[in-house]
Amino acid sequence: MSELMIATIIFVVTYAVIISERLNRTTVALAGGAAMIAFGVLNQESALGAIDPNTIALLVGMMIIVNVLRQTGIFRFAAWGTAVALGGDPWRMMVGFALFTAVASALLDNVTTILLIAPVTIALSDDLGLDPRPFLITQVIASNIGGTSTLIGDPPNILIGGATGLDFLAFLVNLGPLVLILLPMMIGGFWLAYGRNGRLGTPTPESQHALVEADVTAHLGDPKLLRISLLVLALTVVGFFLHGVLHYQAGTIAVFGAVTLLLLSRIDPHDVLAEVEWSTIFFFIGLFIVVGGIEAVGLMDQVARSVIGLVGGNVALAAIGLLWFAGIASAVVDNIPAVATLIPLTFSMSRLLFPELAGLDDMALAAHPSVTPLWWSLALGACLGGNGTLVGASANVVAVGIADRRGDHIGFWGFTRVGLPFALVSLVVSTIYVSIRYLGLF
Protein backbone atom coordinates (compact mmCIF):
# COMPACT_ATOMS: atom_id res chain seq x y z
CA MET A 1 0.00 0.00 0.00
CA SER A 2 1.40 3.44 -0.94
CA GLU A 3 2.17 6.18 1.56
CA LEU A 4 -0.51 8.31 -0.11
CA MET A 5 -3.15 5.66 0.52
CA ILE A 6 -1.99 5.07 4.12
CA ALA A 7 -2.00 8.79 4.94
CA THR A 8 -5.41 9.26 3.32
CA ILE A 9 -6.91 6.38 5.33
CA ILE A 10 -5.47 7.70 8.61
CA PHE A 11 -6.76 11.19 7.82
CA VAL A 12 -10.26 10.02 6.89
CA VAL A 13 -10.56 7.68 9.89
CA THR A 14 -9.29 10.36 12.30
CA TYR A 15 -11.78 12.92 11.08
CA ALA A 16 -14.61 10.41 10.91
CA VAL A 17 -14.12 9.48 14.57
CA ILE A 18 -13.82 13.15 15.59
CA ILE A 19 -17.07 13.89 13.76
CA SER A 20 -18.80 10.89 15.32
CA GLU A 21 -17.89 12.16 18.82
CA ARG A 22 -17.65 8.57 20.06
CA LEU A 23 -14.22 9.20 21.55
CA ASN A 24 -12.54 12.26 23.03
CA ARG A 25 -11.37 14.41 20.12
CA THR A 26 -7.97 15.13 21.69
CA THR A 27 -7.29 11.42 22.12
CA VAL A 28 -8.35 10.75 18.54
CA ALA A 29 -6.20 13.57 17.11
CA LEU A 30 -3.14 12.36 19.02
CA ALA A 31 -3.83 8.77 17.93
CA GLY A 32 -4.05 9.93 14.31
CA GLY A 33 -0.75 11.77 14.64
CA ALA A 34 0.87 8.72 16.22
CA ALA A 35 -0.43 6.54 13.38
CA MET A 36 1.20 8.84 10.82
CA ILE A 37 4.54 8.17 12.54
CA ALA A 38 3.95 4.48 13.23
CA PHE A 39 3.13 3.73 9.57
CA GLY A 40 6.12 5.66 8.29
CA VAL A 41 4.27 8.56 6.65
CA LEU A 42 6.26 10.94 8.86
CA ASN A 43 9.33 10.42 10.98
CA GLN A 44 9.60 11.96 14.42
CA GLU A 45 11.46 15.03 13.17
CA SER A 46 9.00 15.79 10.37
CA ALA A 47 6.04 15.19 12.70
CA LEU A 48 7.37 17.77 15.14
CA GLY A 49 8.06 20.10 12.21
CA ALA A 50 4.40 19.86 11.17
CA ILE A 51 3.32 21.48 14.44
CA ASP A 52 2.91 25.24 14.03
CA PRO A 53 4.87 26.69 16.99
CA ASN A 54 3.44 30.17 16.47
CA THR A 55 -0.12 28.94 16.97
CA ILE A 56 0.78 26.83 20.01
CA ALA A 57 2.80 29.67 21.57
CA LEU A 58 0.00 32.16 20.93
CA LEU A 59 -2.57 29.87 22.55
CA VAL A 60 -0.47 29.05 25.62
CA GLY A 61 0.74 32.62 26.13
CA MET A 62 -2.71 34.16 25.94
CA MET A 63 -4.22 31.41 28.10
CA ILE A 64 -1.70 32.28 30.82
CA ILE A 65 -2.49 36.00 30.60
CA VAL A 66 -6.23 35.32 30.68
CA ASN A 67 -5.90 32.97 33.66
CA VAL A 68 -4.07 35.65 35.67
CA LEU A 69 -6.64 38.24 34.62
CA ARG A 70 -9.41 35.93 35.77
CA GLN A 71 -8.03 36.09 39.32
CA THR A 72 -8.60 39.86 39.39
CA GLY A 73 -12.37 39.48 38.95
CA ILE A 74 -12.34 41.64 35.82
CA PHE A 75 -14.38 39.10 33.87
CA ARG A 76 -17.26 39.04 36.34
CA PHE A 77 -17.07 42.83 36.56
CA ALA A 78 -17.34 43.07 32.78
CA ALA A 79 -20.09 40.46 32.69
CA TRP A 80 -22.32 42.17 35.21
CA GLY A 81 -21.56 45.60 33.72
CA THR A 82 -22.73 44.33 30.35
CA ALA A 83 -25.83 42.71 31.80
CA VAL A 84 -26.81 45.89 33.65
CA ALA A 85 -26.20 48.07 30.58
CA LEU A 86 -28.34 45.82 28.36
CA GLY A 87 -31.07 45.25 30.92
CA GLY A 88 -30.39 41.54 31.23
CA ASP A 89 -32.14 40.78 27.94
CA PRO A 90 -30.56 37.61 26.46
CA TRP A 91 -31.03 38.59 22.81
CA ARG A 92 -29.56 42.06 23.29
CA MET A 93 -26.67 40.56 25.20
CA MET A 94 -26.03 38.04 22.41
CA VAL A 95 -25.89 40.82 19.80
CA GLY A 96 -23.80 43.07 22.02
CA PHE A 97 -21.26 40.41 22.83
CA ALA A 98 -21.10 39.27 19.19
CA LEU A 99 -20.42 42.76 17.86
CA PHE A 100 -17.83 43.39 20.57
CA THR A 101 -16.17 40.09 19.68
CA ALA A 102 -16.09 40.97 15.97
CA VAL A 103 -14.46 44.36 16.60
CA ALA A 104 -12.01 42.97 19.17
CA SER A 105 -11.03 40.14 16.82
CA ALA A 106 -10.02 42.70 14.20
CA LEU A 107 -7.79 44.52 16.69
CA LEU A 108 -6.36 41.48 18.48
CA ASP A 109 -6.70 38.08 16.89
CA ASN A 110 -9.74 35.85 17.12
CA VAL A 111 -8.12 33.25 19.38
CA THR A 112 -7.06 35.90 21.92
CA THR A 113 -10.49 37.50 21.76
CA ILE A 114 -12.26 34.21 22.45
CA LEU A 115 -9.91 33.54 25.36
CA LEU A 116 -10.86 36.93 26.80
CA ILE A 117 -14.59 36.89 26.06
CA ALA A 118 -15.44 33.26 26.88
CA PRO A 119 -14.91 33.62 30.66
CA VAL A 120 -17.09 36.76 30.60
CA THR A 121 -19.81 34.88 28.76
CA ILE A 122 -19.69 31.91 31.09
CA ALA A 123 -19.73 34.09 34.22
CA LEU A 124 -22.70 36.04 32.89
CA SER A 125 -24.60 32.91 31.88
CA ASP A 126 -24.00 31.28 35.26
CA ASP A 127 -25.19 34.31 37.17
CA LEU A 128 -28.31 34.75 35.05
CA GLY A 129 -29.18 31.06 34.80
CA LEU A 130 -28.74 30.90 31.00
CA ASP A 131 -27.15 28.29 28.74
CA PRO A 132 -23.74 29.70 27.66
CA ARG A 133 -23.44 27.54 24.54
CA PRO A 134 -25.50 29.68 22.10
CA PHE A 135 -23.57 32.75 23.23
CA LEU A 136 -20.20 31.03 22.76
CA ILE A 137 -21.10 29.68 19.30
CA THR A 138 -22.27 33.08 18.04
CA GLN A 139 -19.18 34.77 19.46
CA VAL A 140 -16.90 32.34 17.64
CA ILE A 141 -18.72 32.98 14.36
CA ALA A 142 -18.43 36.73 14.97
CA SER A 143 -14.74 36.42 15.81
CA ASN A 144 -13.98 34.62 12.55
CA ILE A 145 -15.91 37.22 10.55
CA GLY A 146 -14.42 40.21 12.36
CA GLY A 147 -10.91 38.76 12.29
CA THR A 148 -11.10 38.51 8.50
CA SER A 149 -10.76 42.28 8.17
CA THR A 150 -7.17 42.82 9.35
CA LEU A 151 -3.67 41.40 9.08
CA ILE A 152 -3.59 40.31 12.73
CA GLY A 153 -7.25 39.35 13.07
CA ASP A 154 -6.98 35.72 11.99
CA PRO A 155 -3.94 33.38 11.84
CA PRO A 156 -4.38 32.74 8.07
CA ASN A 157 -4.04 36.47 7.45
CA ILE A 158 -0.87 36.53 9.54
CA LEU A 159 0.55 33.74 7.37
CA ILE A 160 -0.48 35.47 4.14
CA GLY A 161 0.91 38.81 5.28
CA GLY A 162 4.21 37.25 6.25
CA ALA A 163 4.56 35.48 2.89
CA THR A 164 3.48 38.40 0.68
CA GLY A 165 4.46 41.56 2.55
CA LEU A 166 0.88 42.89 2.29
CA ASP A 167 0.49 45.21 5.28
CA PHE A 168 -2.17 46.00 7.90
CA LEU A 169 -3.71 48.84 5.87
CA ALA A 170 -3.94 46.73 2.72
CA PHE A 171 -5.90 44.02 4.53
CA LEU A 172 -8.20 46.57 6.18
CA VAL A 173 -8.94 48.48 2.98
CA ASN A 174 -9.56 45.39 0.87
CA LEU A 175 -11.32 43.08 3.34
CA GLY A 176 -12.86 45.52 5.84
CA PRO A 177 -15.72 46.65 3.55
CA LEU A 178 -16.88 43.06 3.06
CA VAL A 179 -16.87 42.45 6.81
CA LEU A 180 -19.09 45.53 7.26
CA ILE A 181 -21.52 43.94 4.79
CA LEU A 182 -21.43 40.59 6.56
CA LEU A 183 -22.00 41.88 10.11
CA PRO A 184 -25.70 42.85 9.71
CA MET A 185 -26.29 39.62 7.81
CA MET A 186 -24.65 37.80 10.71
CA ILE A 187 -27.05 39.40 13.20
CA GLY A 188 -29.97 38.33 11.01
CA GLY A 189 -28.63 34.78 11.00
CA PHE A 190 -28.34 34.81 14.79
CA TRP A 191 -31.97 35.87 15.01
CA LEU A 192 -33.04 32.93 12.86
CA ALA A 193 -30.90 30.51 14.87
CA TYR A 194 -31.55 31.74 18.41
CA GLY A 195 -33.46 35.00 18.67
CA ARG A 196 -36.97 33.89 17.78
CA ASN A 197 -39.60 32.73 20.27
CA GLY A 198 -37.44 33.15 23.37
CA ARG A 199 -35.06 30.34 22.41
CA LEU A 200 -32.33 31.80 24.62
CA GLY A 201 -34.50 31.47 27.73
CA THR A 202 -35.02 34.11 30.40
CA PRO A 203 -32.95 34.98 33.45
CA THR A 204 -34.21 33.58 36.73
CA PRO A 205 -36.27 35.93 38.93
CA GLU A 206 -33.51 35.84 41.55
CA SER A 207 -30.87 36.89 39.04
CA GLN A 208 -33.11 39.65 37.68
CA HIS A 209 -33.50 41.04 41.18
CA ALA A 210 -29.78 40.73 41.78
CA LEU A 211 -29.17 42.51 38.50
CA VAL A 212 -31.19 45.52 39.60
CA GLU A 213 -29.42 45.68 42.93
CA ALA A 214 -25.97 44.77 41.63
CA ASP A 215 -22.85 46.64 42.63
CA VAL A 216 -20.65 45.60 39.71
CA THR A 217 -17.48 46.90 41.36
CA ALA A 218 -17.88 44.28 44.10
CA HIS A 219 -16.60 41.67 41.64
CA LEU A 220 -13.18 43.31 41.35
CA GLY A 221 -10.36 41.83 43.42
CA ASP A 222 -6.74 42.84 43.99
CA PRO A 223 -6.39 46.31 42.41
CA LYS A 224 -2.60 46.05 42.09
CA LEU A 225 -2.79 42.74 40.23
CA LEU A 226 -5.53 44.19 38.03
CA ARG A 227 -3.38 47.19 37.06
CA ILE A 228 -0.38 44.99 36.28
CA SER A 229 -2.46 42.52 34.29
CA LEU A 230 -4.19 45.19 32.20
CA LEU A 231 -0.85 46.94 31.54
CA VAL A 232 0.76 43.72 30.34
CA LEU A 233 -2.30 42.90 28.21
CA ALA A 234 -2.19 46.38 26.66
CA LEU A 235 1.53 46.04 25.89
CA THR A 236 0.91 42.61 24.38
CA VAL A 237 -1.80 44.06 22.13
CA VAL A 238 0.55 46.86 21.06
CA GLY A 239 3.11 44.18 20.31
CA PHE A 240 0.60 42.45 18.01
CA PHE A 241 0.12 45.72 16.11
CA LEU A 242 3.89 46.23 15.82
CA HIS A 243 4.87 42.64 15.14
CA GLY A 244 6.11 43.55 11.66
CA VAL A 245 8.36 46.28 13.05
CA LEU A 246 9.53 44.16 15.96
CA HIS A 247 10.13 41.14 13.71
CA TYR A 248 8.50 38.85 16.27
CA GLN A 249 5.62 36.53 15.49
CA ALA A 250 2.36 36.80 17.44
CA GLY A 251 3.17 33.63 19.42
CA THR A 252 6.48 35.06 20.61
CA ILE A 253 4.83 38.30 21.69
CA ALA A 254 2.15 36.37 23.61
CA VAL A 255 4.77 34.30 25.45
CA PHE A 256 6.77 37.45 26.26
CA GLY A 257 3.59 38.95 27.71
CA ALA A 258 2.80 35.82 29.74
CA VAL A 259 6.32 35.60 31.19
CA THR A 260 6.34 39.32 32.01
CA LEU A 261 3.01 39.03 33.80
CA LEU A 262 4.18 36.03 35.84
CA LEU A 263 7.35 37.89 36.84
CA LEU A 264 5.57 41.12 37.81
CA SER A 265 2.62 39.50 39.57
CA ARG A 266 4.74 36.89 41.42
CA ILE A 267 1.85 34.46 41.17
CA ASP A 268 2.66 30.78 41.59
CA PRO A 269 2.90 29.57 37.96
CA HIS A 270 1.76 26.08 39.01
CA ASP A 271 -1.79 27.32 39.63
CA VAL A 272 -1.86 29.40 36.44
CA LEU A 273 -0.49 26.63 34.23
CA ALA A 274 -2.97 24.16 35.72
CA GLU A 275 -5.78 26.28 34.22
CA VAL A 276 -4.35 26.23 30.69
CA GLU A 277 -6.61 24.33 28.28
CA TRP A 278 -4.03 21.59 27.71
CA SER A 279 -6.60 19.33 26.09
CA THR A 280 -7.13 21.98 23.40
CA ILE A 281 -3.37 22.46 22.97
CA PHE A 282 -2.77 18.75 22.42
CA PHE A 283 -5.75 18.51 20.10
CA PHE A 284 -4.01 21.04 17.86
CA ILE A 285 -0.72 19.18 18.14
CA GLY A 286 -2.33 15.94 16.98
CA LEU A 287 -4.27 17.72 14.24
CA PHE A 288 -1.17 19.45 12.89
CA ILE A 289 0.65 16.11 12.66
CA VAL A 290 -2.27 14.44 10.88
CA VAL A 291 -2.52 17.28 8.37
CA GLY A 292 1.27 17.31 8.06
CA GLY A 293 1.05 13.68 6.98
CA ILE A 294 -1.34 14.32 4.11
CA GLU A 295 0.73 17.34 3.10
CA ALA A 296 3.91 15.24 3.08
CA VAL A 297 2.46 12.70 0.66
CA GLY A 298 1.09 15.47 -1.56
CA LEU A 299 -2.64 14.81 -1.13
CA MET A 300 -3.65 18.44 -0.64
CA ASP A 301 -1.20 19.50 -3.33
CA GLN A 302 -2.81 17.12 -5.82
CA VAL A 303 -6.30 18.33 -5.00
CA ALA A 304 -5.28 21.97 -5.21
CA ARG A 305 -3.51 21.49 -8.54
CA SER A 306 -6.59 19.76 -9.89
CA VAL A 307 -8.61 22.86 -9.03
CA ILE A 308 -6.02 25.02 -10.76
CA GLY A 309 -6.13 22.77 -13.80
CA LEU A 310 -9.90 23.14 -14.05
CA VAL A 311 -9.77 26.95 -14.29
CA GLY A 312 -7.02 27.01 -16.90
CA GLY A 313 -5.83 30.54 -17.64
CA ASN A 314 -9.04 32.30 -16.59
CA VAL A 315 -8.15 34.75 -13.82
CA ALA A 316 -11.74 35.19 -12.64
CA LEU A 317 -12.31 31.46 -12.34
CA ALA A 318 -8.93 31.06 -10.65
CA ALA A 319 -9.76 33.66 -7.99
CA ILE A 320 -13.23 32.29 -7.32
CA GLY A 321 -11.97 28.70 -7.41
CA LEU A 322 -9.23 29.56 -4.94
CA LEU A 323 -11.76 31.26 -2.65
CA TRP A 324 -14.03 28.22 -2.54
CA PHE A 325 -11.25 25.66 -2.38
CA ALA A 326 -9.67 27.55 0.53
CA GLY A 327 -13.07 27.75 2.22
CA ILE A 328 -13.77 24.04 1.89
CA ALA A 329 -10.22 23.03 2.82
CA SER A 330 -10.29 25.29 5.88
CA ALA A 331 -13.49 23.72 7.10
CA VAL A 332 -11.97 20.25 6.75
CA VAL A 333 -8.37 20.58 7.94
CA ASP A 334 -8.25 23.87 9.93
CA ASN A 335 -7.52 27.11 8.14
CA ILE A 336 -3.92 27.45 9.37
CA PRO A 337 -2.45 24.32 7.72
CA ALA A 338 -4.78 24.83 4.75
CA VAL A 339 -3.38 28.30 4.10
CA ALA A 340 0.18 27.14 4.75
CA THR A 341 -0.31 24.66 1.91
CA LEU A 342 -2.10 27.06 -0.44
CA ILE A 343 0.37 29.95 -0.16
CA PRO A 344 3.07 28.35 -2.38
CA LEU A 345 0.38 27.15 -4.76
CA THR A 346 -0.98 30.68 -5.04
CA PHE A 347 2.47 31.93 -5.98
CA SER A 348 2.72 29.19 -8.62
CA MET A 349 -0.75 30.04 -9.92
CA SER A 350 0.21 33.72 -10.14
CA ARG A 351 3.23 32.98 -12.30
CA LEU A 352 1.21 30.67 -14.56
CA LEU A 353 -1.61 33.18 -14.99
CA PHE A 354 0.71 36.14 -15.51
CA PRO A 355 3.85 34.86 -17.25
CA GLU A 356 5.02 38.43 -17.89
CA LEU A 357 5.41 38.79 -14.09
CA ALA A 358 7.20 35.48 -13.53
CA GLY A 359 10.58 37.16 -13.11
CA LEU A 360 9.48 39.21 -10.10
CA ASP A 361 10.39 38.09 -6.58
CA ASP A 362 7.59 36.85 -4.32
CA MET A 363 6.93 40.15 -2.56
CA ALA A 364 6.81 42.20 -5.77
CA LEU A 365 4.66 39.57 -7.47
CA ALA A 366 2.16 39.42 -4.60
CA ALA A 367 1.84 43.22 -4.49
CA HIS A 368 1.09 43.56 -8.21
CA PRO A 369 -2.49 44.82 -8.77
CA SER A 370 -3.23 41.97 -11.18
CA VAL A 371 -2.23 39.37 -8.58
CA THR A 372 -3.64 40.75 -5.30
CA PRO A 373 -7.21 39.51 -6.02
CA LEU A 374 -5.86 35.97 -5.67
CA TRP A 375 -4.52 36.73 -2.19
CA TRP A 376 -7.72 38.44 -1.06
CA SER A 377 -9.66 35.43 -2.33
CA LEU A 378 -7.39 33.09 -0.38
CA ALA A 379 -7.77 35.16 2.81
CA LEU A 380 -11.56 35.36 2.51
CA GLY A 381 -11.97 31.67 1.79
CA ALA A 382 -9.72 30.58 4.65
CA CYS A 383 -11.03 32.96 7.32
CA LEU A 384 -14.74 32.68 6.53
CA GLY A 385 -14.60 28.98 5.67
CA GLY A 386 -13.26 28.43 9.18
CA ASN A 387 -16.80 28.85 10.48
CA GLY A 388 -17.86 25.73 8.58
CA THR A 389 -16.97 23.07 11.17
CA LEU A 390 -15.66 22.71 14.69
CA VAL A 391 -12.11 22.07 13.42
CA GLY A 392 -12.19 24.87 10.84
CA ALA A 393 -10.45 27.51 12.97
CA SER A 394 -8.45 27.74 16.16
CA ALA A 395 -11.05 29.97 17.82
CA ASN A 396 -13.74 27.30 17.31
CA VAL A 397 -11.72 24.62 19.07
CA VAL A 398 -10.70 26.94 21.92
CA ALA A 399 -14.29 27.99 22.68
CA VAL A 400 -15.65 24.45 22.51
CA GLY A 401 -12.78 23.24 24.69
CA ILE A 402 -13.58 25.82 27.37
CA ALA A 403 -17.26 24.81 27.28
CA ASP A 404 -16.49 21.10 27.42
CA ARG A 405 -14.22 21.58 30.41
CA ARG A 406 -17.19 23.01 32.29
CA GLY A 407 -19.47 20.17 31.19
CA ASP A 408 -21.34 22.27 28.59
CA HIS A 409 -20.93 19.93 25.63
CA ILE A 410 -21.15 21.49 22.16
CA GLY A 411 -19.40 18.88 20.04
CA PHE A 412 -18.64 18.71 16.34
CA TRP A 413 -22.22 18.72 15.07
CA GLY A 414 -23.42 21.10 17.75
CA PHE A 415 -21.12 23.73 16.31
CA THR A 416 -21.22 22.70 12.65
CA ARG A 417 -25.00 22.80 12.24
CA VAL A 418 -24.90 26.48 13.21
CA GLY A 419 -21.54 27.49 11.73
CA LEU A 420 -21.85 25.82 8.32
CA PRO A 421 -24.76 27.98 7.03
CA PHE A 422 -22.85 31.11 8.07
CA ALA A 423 -19.75 29.87 6.24
CA LEU A 424 -21.67 29.10 3.05
CA VAL A 425 -23.51 32.43 3.00
CA SER A 426 -20.26 34.29 3.73
CA LEU A 427 -18.48 32.52 0.86
CA VAL A 428 -21.31 33.33 -1.55
CA VAL A 429 -21.24 37.01 -0.55
CA SER A 430 -17.43 36.98 -0.82
CA THR A 431 -17.70 35.58 -4.34
CA ILE A 432 -19.97 38.45 -5.34
CA TYR A 433 -17.69 40.97 -3.62
CA VAL A 434 -14.51 39.70 -5.33
CA SER A 435 -16.30 39.48 -8.67
CA ILE A 436 -17.52 43.08 -8.50
CA ARG A 437 -14.52 44.78 -6.90
CA TYR A 438 -11.63 43.01 -8.60
CA LEU A 439 -12.81 40.94 -11.55
CA GLY A 440 -15.35 43.23 -13.24
CA LEU A 441 -17.82 40.41 -13.74
CA PHE A 442 -20.90 42.50 -12.90
Residue pairs with C-beta under 8 A, 6 or more apart in sequence:
3 40
3 41
3 296
3 297
4 297
4 298
4 299
6 39
6 40
6 41
7 36
7 41
7 293
7 294
7 296
7 297
7 299
8 294
8 297
8 299
10 32
10 35
10 36
10 39
10 41
10 290
10 293
11 32
11 290
11 291
11 293
11 294
11 299
13 32
14 28
14 29
14 31
14 32
14 35
14 290
15 332
15 391
17 23
17 28
18 25
18 28
18 29
18 391
18 412
19 412
19 413
21 411
21 412
21 413
24 279
25 283
25 412
26 279
26 280
26 282
26 283
26 286
28 286
29 282
29 283
29 284
29 285
29 286
29 287
29 290
30 282
30 283
30 285
30 286
31 286
32 286
32 287
32 289
32 290
33 47
33 285
33 286
33 287
33 288
33 289
33 290
33 293
36 42
36 47
36 289
36 290
36 292
36 293
37 43
37 44
37 47
37 289
41 293
41 296
41 297
42 50
42 289
42 292
42 293
42 296
46 292
46 296
47 289
47 292
47 293
49 292
50 288
50 289
50 291
50 292
50 293
50 295
50 296
51 284
51 285
51 288
51 289
51 292
52 284
52 288
52 336
52 337
52 340
53 251
54 155
54 158
54 249
54 250
54 251
54 252
55 155
55 251
55 284
55 288
55 336
55 394
56 251
56 281
56 284
56 285
57 249
57 251
57 252
57 254
57 255
58 109
58 111
58 112
58 155
58 250
58 251
58 254
59 111
59 277
59 280
59 281
59 284
59 394
59 398
60 254
60 255
60 258
60 276
60 281
61 251
61 253
61 254
61 255
61 256
61 257
61 258
62 111
62 112
62 115
62 236
62 254
62 257
62 258
63 115
63 275
63 276
63 277
64 258
64 261
64 262
64 272
64 273
64 276
65 229
65 232
65 233
65 236
65 254
65 257
65 258
65 261
66 115
66 116
66 119
67 272
67 275
67 276
68 225
68 229
68 261
68 262
68 265
68 267
68 272
69 75
69 116
69 229
69 230
69 233
70 119
70 275
71 221
71 222
71 225
71 267
72 220
72 221
72 222
72 225
72 226
72 229
73 219
73 220
73 221
73 226
74 220
74 226
74 229
74 230
75 119
75 120
75 123
76 123
76 127
76 219
77 216
77 217
77 219
77 220
78 120
79 120
79 121
79 123
79 124
79 127
79 219
80 124
80 127
80 211
80 214
80 216
80 219
81 216
82 93
82 96
82 97
82 120
82 124
83 93
83 124
83 127
83 128
83 211
83 214
84 211
84 214
84 216
86 92
86 93
86 96
88 128
88 203
88 207
88 208
88 211
90 128
90 130
90 200
90 201
90 202
90 203
91 191
91 194
91 195
91 200
93 124
93 135
94 134
94 135
94 138
94 190
94 194
94 195
94 200
95 187
95 190
97 117
97 120
97 121
97 135
97 138
97 139
98 138
98 139
98 141
98 142
98 186
98 187
98 190
99 142
99 183
99 187
100 117
101 113
101 114
101 117
101 139
101 142
101 143
101 146
102 142
102 143
102 145
102 146
102 179
102 183
102 186
103 146
104 113
104 116
104 117
104 143
104 146
105 113
105 142
105 143
105 144
105 146
105 147
105 153
105 154
105 395
106 146
106 147
106 149
106 150
106 153
106 176
106 179
107 150
107 152
107 153
107 237
108 116
108 152
108 153
108 237
108 240
109 147
109 152
109 153
109 154
109 155
109 158
109 240
109 250
110 140
110 143
110 144
110 146
110 147
110 153
110 154
110 393
110 394
110 395
111 155
111 394
111 395
111 398
112 240
112 254
113 143
113 146
113 147
113 395
114 139
114 140
114 143
114 395
114 398
114 399
115 398
117 139
117 143
118 136
118 139
118 398
118 399
118 402
118 403
119 402
121 132
121 135
121 136
121 139
122 132
122 136
122 402
122 403
122 406
124 130
124 132
124 135
125 131
125 132
125 135
126 132
127 207
127 210
128 203
128 204
128 207
128 211
129 201
129 203
129 204
129 206
129 207
130 200
130 201
130 203
131 200
131 201
131 408
132 403
132 406
132 408
133 403
133 408
133 410
133 414
134 193
134 194
134 199
134 200
136 399
136 400
136 402
136 403
136 410
137 399
137 410
137 414
137 415
137 418
137 419
138 190
138 193
138 194
138 418
139 399
140 387
140 393
140 395
140 396
140 399
140 415
140 419
141 186
141 387
141 418
141 419
141 422
142 186
143 395
144 154
144 383
144 384
144 386
144 387
144 393
144 395
144 396
145 179
145 182
145 183
145 186
145 383
145 384
145 387
145 422
145 426
146 153
146 179
146 183
147 153
147 154
147 157
147 383
147 395
148 154
148 157
148 175
148 178
148 179
148 379
148 380
148 383
148 384
149 171
149 172
149 175
149 176
149 178
149 179
150 157
150 168
150 171
150 172
150 175
150 176
151 157
151 158
151 161
151 166
151 167
151 168
151 170
151 171
151 172
152 158
152 168
152 240
152 241
152 243
152 250
153 171
153 383
154 335
154 382
154 383
154 386
154 393
155 250
155 335
155 336
155 339
155 394
156 330
156 335
156 336
156 338
156 339
156 378
156 379
156 382
156 383
156 386
157 171
157 379
157 383
158 249
158 250
159 336
159 339
159 340
159 343
160 166
160 339
160 343
160 375
160 378
160 379
161 167
161 168
161 171
161 244
162 249
163 343
163 362
163 366
164 362
164 363
164 366
164 367
164 375
165 363
165 366
165 367
166 366
166 367
166 372
166 375
167 244
168 241
168 244
170 372
171 379
174 372
174 376
175 376
175 379
175 380
177 433
178 380
178 429
178 430
178 433
181 429
181 433
182 384
182 426
182 429
185 425
185 429
186 422
189 421
189 422
189 425
193 418
194 200
203 211
220 226
225 265
225 267
228 261
228 264
228 265
229 261
229 265
232 257
232 260
232 261
232 264
233 257
235 257
235 260
236 253
236 254
236 256
236 257
239 246
239 248
239 253
239 256
239 257
240 250
240 253
243 249
243 250
243 253
246 253
248 256
262 269
262 272
277 398
277 401
277 402
277 405
279 401
279 404
279 405
280 397
280 398
280 401
280 402
283 397
283 401
284 394
284 397
287 333
287 334
287 337
287 391
288 337
291 333
291 334
291 337
292 337
294 300
294 333
295 301
295 337
295 341
300 329
300 333
300 338
300 341
301 341
301 345
303 325
303 329
304 325
304 329
304 341
304 342
304 345
305 345
307 321
307 322
307 325
308 318
308 321
308 345
308 348
308 349
308 352
310 317
310 321
311 317
311 318
311 321
313 352
313 353
315 353
315 370
315 373
315 439
316 435
316 439
316 441
318 349
318 353
318 374
319 373
319 374
319 377
319 434
319 438
319 439
320 377
320 431
320 434
320 435
320 439
322 342
322 346
322 349
322 374
322 377
322 378
322 381
323 377
323 378
323 380
323 381
323 427
323 430
323 431
323 434
324 381
324 427
324 431
325 342
325 381
326 335
326 338
326 339
326 342
326 377
326 378
326 380
326 381
326 382
326 385
327 380
327 381
327 382
327 384
327 385
327 388
327 423
327 427
328 385
328 388
329 338
329 341
329 342
329 382
329 385
330 338
330 339
330 381
330 382
330 383
330 385
330 386
330 388
330 392
330 393
331 385
331 386
331 387
331 388
331 389
331 391
331 392
331 420
331 423
332 338
332 389
332 391
332 392
333 391
334 386
334 391
334 392
334 393
334 394
335 382
335 383
335 385
335 386
335 392
335 393
336 394
338 382
339 378
339 382
342 378
342 382
343 378
346 374
346 375
346 378
347 362
347 365
347 366
349 374
350 357
350 365
350 366
350 371
350 374
351 357
351 358
351 365
353 374
354 368
354 370
354 371
357 365
357 368
357 370
357 371
360 368
365 371
366 372
366 375
372 438
373 434
373 438
373 439
376 434
376 438
377 430
377 434
380 427
380 430
380 433
380 434
381 427
381 430
383 393
384 423
384 426
384 427
384 430
385 392
385 423
385 427
386 392
386 393
386 395
386 396
386 423
387 393
387 396
387 419
387 420
387 422
387 423
387 426
388 416
388 419
388 420
388 423
388 424
389 396
389 412
389 415
389 416
389 419
389 420
390 396
390 397
390 400
390 410
390 411
390 412
390 415
390 416
390 419
391 397
391 412
392 419
392 423
396 415
396 419
399 410
400 410
400 411
400 415
403 409
403 410
404 410
432 442
435 441
435 442
436 442
